[in-house]
């Protein structure tokens, strides 16, 4: 009666770590209860390279979120990225002894377990097994095989693979921060959940999440994930170029990029100049905005061309694989001026900036609707999906008791018990609605993550 379905997402990025607490409101939208942010120390290009600093950064973000929300975080769904991530396409099948028998969960599990046995490179592990289409006795393009009959069940899978050590290091950092790991999600998939509509996924769309250390890509067509990639360049490389090109310190370079940077040099006049304070009594430095834009333009073009190469590798030029909805840009790098126009110019595809506000409650803070928080919002959404399995258990902090003691003092009008009744009603409605577990894709994702997270926990326990 006292418990609510509270979801927590933790985005461990190269520039920032975000802990976000949220729940679904009565309209099915995401209500953000608290956000905690800290500077990410110890993470480079999406990979932990200093465990002690990463733990401190996670603890700061978690404490910040707890202070803002009044909730105590017990476990989190974490996003993973990094240059060690790669994806492969794989097809597998099973032969059923009785073709007249209806296909059930056991058959799907059997097929999935075969995919797990795929031989990986040394030190690699399967992170995601995402079903695409099923085939039963030669009949193709079946999205939901459960309930059908057939002797041969076949499926194509999108398999995401990563370095086991990198994933375990993340698990170790979270455990050492005093919280539990309840789920793992590939960051481009989390960002896509936050900024895309189902129509876009059906029509065909590429999500480009430009972060600090990496640029993540996820391609959808016919509502199914078709391709993922992680490019080991992001906003930090642009900042480094500005630092070198203008001979200034990193802090000033980042500020210049955010305040005056543009990906399109033609937009700046030759006489536009910014003056930067000199170090320790030195003369101020004058920087031409046109030169600044040229530096940014060169690096952004390089990043976009690499992403476009991945889109071509998926087969975008094939009419049947055409991405009708074009490109959606998100992440902190999507806030760079004129980047939308540059992406359209390079790729020739329709482009828009992806904001996570479509899934957020109407009264959400404007800052949370920024592309910066797309991954964190997607992770909270992912965490909410798992709530039917009680993956996220967040206890209330003491304020409830204080309300109980104060109740006699306050006027009788106090609304202490009403929310409890409303919550109960909300919960009943939510229990009646879990349509997602019926989807084969959701079942596969969840059963796999349960096994995988258990595997990481077992590893961490043994390490102790």
TANORBEL-V630141 format. One record per residue. N is the residue number from 0. RES is the residue in three letters. OMEGA is omega as a letter, one per 20 degrees, with the letter a starting at -180 (* if undefined). D_LAST is the distance of its C-alpha to the last C-alpha in Angstrom with 2 decimals. Layout:
# TANORBEL-V630141
((N;RES;OMEGA;D_LAST) (N;RES;OMEGA;D_LAST))
This chain:
# TANORBEL-V630141
((0;UNK;a;36.58) (1;UNK;a;34.73) (2;UNK;r;32.12) (3;UNK;r;32.88) (4;UNK;a;31.41) (5;UNK;a;29.69) (6;UNK;r;28.11) (7;UNK;r;25.83) (8;UNK;r;25.57) (9;UNK;a;23.63) (10;UNK;r;25.36) (11;UNK;a;23.39) (12;UNK;a;26.37) (13;UNK;a;27.33) (14;UNK;a;29.67) (15;UNK;r;28.44) (16;UNK;a;25.69) (17;UNK;r;27.25) (18;UNK;a;25.94) (19;UNK;a;28.68) (20;UNK;a;29.27) (21;UNK;r;32.09) (22;UNK;r;33.82) (23;UNK;r;36.83) (24;UNK;a;40.11) (25;UNK;r;43.01) (26;UNK;r;44.34) (27;UNK;r;41.16) (28;UNK;a;40.53) (29;UNK;r;37.33) (30;UNK;a;37.50) (31;UNK;a;35.17) (32;UNK;a;34.15) (33;UNK;r;32.30) (34;UNK;r;31.17) (35;UNK;a;28.94) (36;UNK;r;29.16) (37;UNK;r;27.70) (38;UNK;a;28.29) (39;UNK;r;25.68) (40;UNK;r;24.37) (41;UNK;r;21.97) (42;UNK;r;23.11) (43;UNK;a;25.77) (44;UNK;r;27.62) (45;UNK;a;25.13) (46;UNK;r;22.14) (47;UNK;r;19.43) (48;UNK;r;20.17) (49;UNK;a;18.80) (50;UNK;a;15.52) (51;UNK;r;16.39) (52;UNK;r;19.89) (53;UNK;r;18.97) (54;UNK;r;16.75) (55;UNK;a;19.79) (56;UNK;r;22.20) (57;UNK;a;20.45) (58;UNK;r;20.40) (59;UNK;a;24.08) (60;UNK;a;25.13) (61;UNK;r;23.46) (62;UNK;r;25.09) (63;UNK;a;28.34) (64;UNK;r;28.37) (65;UNK;a;27.66) (66;UNK;a;30.44) (67;UNK;a;32.83) (68;UNK;a;32.33) (69;UNK;r;31.63) (70;UNK;r;28.76) (71;UNK;a;25.12) (72;UNK;r;22.81) (73;UNK;r;20.07) (74;UNK;a;19.31) (75;UNK;r;20.88) (76;UNK;a;22.29) (77;UNK;r;21.61) (78;UNK;r;24.06) (79;UNK;r;23.24) (80;UNK;r;25.74) (81;UNK;a;25.97) (82;UNK;r;28.00) (83;UNK;a;25.65) (84;UNK;r;26.84) (85;UNK;a;29.70) (86;UNK;r;31.52) (87;UNK;r;33.53) (88;UNK;a;36.18) (89;UNK;r;35.94) (90;UNK;r;38.21) (91;UNK;r;37.52) (92;UNK;r;39.41) (93;UNK;r;39.45) (94;UNK;a;42.57) (95;UNK;a;43.07) (96;UNK;a;44.85) (97;UNK;a;46.96) (98;UNK;a;48.35) (99;UNK;a;50.08) (100;UNK;a;46.88) (101;UNK;r;45.53) (102;UNK;a;42.43) (103;UNK;a;39.47) (104;UNK;a;35.77) (105;UNK;a;34.96) (106;UNK;r;36.93) (107;UNK;r;35.20) (108;UNK;r;31.73) (109;UNK;r;32.96) (110;UNK;r;34.13) (111;UNK;a;30.89) (112;UNK;r;28.84) (113;UNK;r;31.20) (114;UNK;r;30.42) (115;UNK;a;26.66) (116;UNK;r;27.65) (117;UNK;r;29.21) (118;UNK;r;28.51) (119;UNK;r;26.74) (120;UNK;a;26.67) (121;UNK;r;23.79) (122;UNK;a;20.63) (123;UNK;r;22.21) (124;UNK;r;21.48) (125;UNK;a;23.86) (126;UNK;a;23.31) (127;UNK;r;26.60) (128;UNK;a;29.15) (129;UNK;a;32.27) (130;UNK;r;35.35) (131;UNK;r;38.70) (132;UNK;r;41.63) (133;UNK;r;42.02) (134;UNK;r;44.87) (135;UNK;a;46.34) (136;UNK;r;48.91) (137;UNK;r;49.84) (138;UNK;a;50.21) (139;UNK;r;48.18) (140;UNK;r;46.90) (141;UNK;a;45.60) (142;UNK;a;43.09) (143;UNK;a;42.54) (144;UNK;a;42.76) (145;UNK;a;41.85) (146;UNK;r;45.05) (147;UNK;r;46.89) (148;UNK;r;47.92) (149;UNK;a;47.69) (150;UNK;a;46.78) (151;UNK;r;44.85) (152;UNK;a;42.21) (153;UNK;r;41.29) (154;UNK;r;39.41) (155;UNK;a;38.68) (156;UNK;r;35.22) (157;UNK;a;33.93) (158;UNK;r;30.53) (159;UNK;a;28.30) (160;UNK;r;25.90) (161;UNK;r;23.32) (162;UNK;a;20.87) (163;UNK;a;17.55) (164;UNK;a;15.74) (165;UNK;a;17.65) (166;UNK;r;16.84) (167;UNK;r;13.07) (168;UNK;r;13.45) (169;UNK;r;15.40) (170;UNK;a;12.89) (171;UNK;r;10.26) (172;UNK;a;13.27) (173;UNK;r;14.29) (174;UNK;a;11.19) (175;UNK;r;11.10) (176;UNK;r;14.83) (177;UNK;r;14.50) (178;UNK;a;15.83) (179;UNK;r;15.06) (180;UNK;a;16.13) (181;UNK;r;19.06) (182;UNK;r;20.84) (183;UNK;r;21.52) (184;UNK;r;25.06) (185;UNK;a;26.78) (186;UNK;r;28.36) (187;UNK;r;31.90) (188;UNK;r;31.89) (189;UNK;r;30.92) (190;UNK;a;33.67) (191;UNK;r;36.11) (192;UNK;a;35.54) (193;UNK;a;36.34) (194;UNK;a;39.49) (195;UNK;r;41.15) (196;UNK;r;43.55) (197;UNK;r;43.79) (198;UNK;r;47.22) (199;UNK;r;45.84) (200;UNK;r;43.22) (201;UNK;a;46.09) (202;UNK;a;48.46) (203;UNK;a;46.00) (204;UNK;r;44.14) (205;UNK;r;41.80) (206;UNK;r;39.35) (207;UNK;a;38.64) (208;UNK;a;35.91) (209;UNK;a;36.40) (210;UNK;a;33.35) (211;UNK;a;32.67) (212;UNK;a;30.85) (213;UNK;r;31.66) (214;UNK;a;34.47) (215;UNK;a;33.46) (216;UNK;r;35.98) (217;UNK;a;36.28) (218;UNK;r;39.52) (219;UNK;r;40.79) (220;UNK;a;43.94) (221;UNK;r;45.34) (222;UNK;a;42.49) (223;UNK;r;39.92) (224;UNK;a;37.37) (225;UNK;a;38.88) (226;UNK;r;37.15) (227;UNK;r;34.26) (228;UNK;r;33.68) (229;UNK;r;31.87) (230;UNK;a;34.04) (231;UNK;r;32.27) (232;UNK;r;34.87) (233;UNK;a;35.35) (234;UNK;a;36.93) (235;UNK;a;35.29) (236;UNK;r;37.27) (237;UNK;r;40.45) (238;UNK;r;39.64) (239;UNK;r;39.09) (240;UNK;r;42.44) (241;UNK;a;44.21) (242;UNK;a;42.73) (243;UNK;a;44.03) (244;UNK;a;47.28) (245;UNK;a;48.31) (246;UNK;r;46.87) (247;UNK;a;45.13) (248;UNK;a;41.68) (249;UNK;a;38.92) (250;UNK;r;39.27) (251;UNK;a;43.01) (252;UNK;r;42.54) (253;UNK;r;40.29) (254;UNK;r;42.83) (255;UNK;a;45.71) (256;UNK;a;44.10) (257;UNK;a;43.46) (258;UNK;a;46.82) (259;UNK;a;49.29) (260;UNK;r;47.65) (261;UNK;r;49.33) (262;UNK;a;48.70) (263;UNK;a;52.49) (264;UNK;a;54.39) (265;UNK;a;57.77) (266;UNK;a;57.12) (267;UNK;r;57.34) (268;UNK;a;60.65) (269;UNK;a;61.15) (270;UNK;r;61.97) (271;UNK;a;58.77) (272;UNK;r;56.96) (273;UNK;r;54.04) (274;UNK;a;53.95) (275;UNK;a;50.61) (276;UNK;r;50.43) (277;UNK;a;50.26) (278;UNK;r;47.63) (279;UNK;r;48.61) (280;UNK;r;52.32) (281;UNK;a;52.85) (282;UNK;r;55.19) (283;UNK;a;53.89) (284;UNK;r;53.16) (285;UNK;a;55.03) (286;UNK;r;53.38) (287;UNK;a;55.32) (288;UNK;r;53.77) (289;UNK;r;55.26) (290;UNK;r;53.33) (291;UNK;a;50.14) (292;UNK;r;50.66) (293;UNK;r;51.39) (294;UNK;a;48.06) (295;UNK;a;46.18) (296;UNK;a;48.37) (297;UNK;a;47.64) (298;UNK;r;43.84) (299;UNK;r;43.97) (300;UNK;a;46.34) (301;UNK;a;43.90) (302;UNK;a;41.03) (303;UNK;r;43.36) (304;UNK;r;44.81) (305;UNK;r;41.41) (306;UNK;a;40.69) (307;UNK;r;44.22) (308;UNK;r;43.64) (309;UNK;r;40.75) (310;UNK;r;43.09) (311;UNK;r;45.72) (312;UNK;r;43.24) (313;UNK;r;42.66) (314;UNK;a;46.46) (315;UNK;a;47.75) (316;UNK;r;51.20) (317;UNK;a;51.66) (318;UNK;a;53.75) (319;UNK;a;51.67) (320;UNK;a;48.45) (321;UNK;r;50.04) (322;UNK;a;48.02) (323;UNK;a;50.73) (324;UNK;r;48.75) (325;UNK;a;48.01) (326;UNK;r;45.16) (327;UNK;a;43.19) (328;UNK;r;41.73) (329;UNK;a;38.91) (330;UNK;a;36.21) (331;UNK;a;37.07) (332;UNK;a;39.14) (333;UNK;a;41.45) (334;UNK;r;42.90) (335;UNK;a;44.55) (336;UNK;r;48.33) (337;UNK;r;50.23) (338;UNK;r;47.18) (339;UNK;a;48.40) (340;UNK;a;51.78) (341;UNK;r;50.27) (342;UNK;r;48.07) (343;UNK;a;51.17) (344;UNK;a;53.20) (345;UNK;a;50.78) (346;UNK;a;49.92) (347;UNK;a;53.09) (348;UNK;r;50.99) (349;UNK;a;51.25) (350;UNK;r;48.51) (351;UNK;r;47.40) (352;UNK;a;44.74) (353;UNK;r;42.13) (354;UNK;a;41.51) (355;UNK;a;39.10) (356;UNK;a;41.78) (357;UNK;a;43.03) (358;UNK;a;40.21) (359;UNK;r;40.03) (360;UNK;a;42.05) (361;UNK;a;45.38) (362;UNK;a;44.62) (363;UNK;r;41.47) (364;UNK;a;41.23) (365;UNK;a;42.89) (366;UNK;a;39.98) (367;UNK;r;37.61) (368;UNK;a;40.25) (369;UNK;r;39.78) (370;UNK;r;38.53) (371;UNK;a;35.73) (372;UNK;a;34.04) (373;UNK;a;34.74) (374;UNK;a;31.17) (375;UNK;r;29.80) (376;UNK;r;32.61) (377;UNK;r;31.90) (378;UNK;r;28.21) (379;UNK;r;29.42) (380;UNK;r;31.95) (381;UNK;r;29.35) (382;UNK;r;27.30) (383;UNK;r;30.56) (384;UNK;a;31.10) (385;UNK;a;27.85) (386;UNK;r;28.87) (387;UNK;r;30.79) (388;UNK;a;27.46) (389;UNK;a;26.23) (390;UNK;a;23.48) (391;UNK;r;24.01) (392;UNK;a;24.13) (393;UNK;r;25.29) (394;UNK;r;26.53) (395;UNK;r;29.61) (396;UNK;a;29.61) (397;UNK;a;32.20) (398;UNK;a;35.42) (399;UNK;a;36.42) (400;UNK;a;37.06) (401;UNK;r;39.14) (402;UNK;a;41.31) (403;UNK;a;41.85) (404;UNK;a;43.03) (405;UNK;a;45.26) (406;UNK;a;46.80) (407;UNK;a;49.73) (408;UNK;a;50.63) (409;UNK;r;50.71) (410;UNK;a;53.66) (411;UNK;a;53.57) (412;UNK;a;53.15) (413;UNK;a;49.41) (414;UNK;a;47.61) (415;UNK;a;44.58) (416;UNK;a;44.85) (417;UNK;a;46.24) (418;UNK;a;43.07) (419;UNK;r;41.39) (420;UNK;r;44.20) (421;UNK;a;44.03) (422;UNK;a;40.27) (423;UNK;r;40.82) (424;UNK;r;43.48) (425;UNK;a;41.33) (426;UNK;a;38.54) (427;UNK;r;41.07) (428;UNK;a;42.39) (429;UNK;a;38.96) (430;UNK;a;38.23) (431;UNK;a;41.56) (432;UNK;a;40.91) (433;UNK;r;37.86) (434;UNK;a;39.75) (435;UNK;a;36.88) (436;UNK;r;34.98) (437;UNK;a;38.24) (438;UNK;a;37.83) (439;UNK;a;36.42) (440;UNK;a;34.76) (441;UNK;r;32.92) (442;UNK;a;31.87) (443;UNK;a;30.54) (444;UNK;a;28.63) (445;UNK;a;27.04) (446;UNK;a;26.24) (447;UNK;a;24.68) (448;UNK;r;22.57) (449;UNK;a;21.36) (450;UNK;a;20.23) (451;UNK;r;18.79) (452;UNK;r;16.82) (453;UNK;a;15.49) (454;UNK;r;14.54) (455;UNK;r;12.58) (456;UNK;a;10.82) (457;UNK;r;10.09) (458;UNK;a;8.82) (459;UNK;r;6.46) (460;UNK;a;5.34) (461;UNK;a;5.34) (462;UNK;r;3.79) (463;UNK;*;0.00))
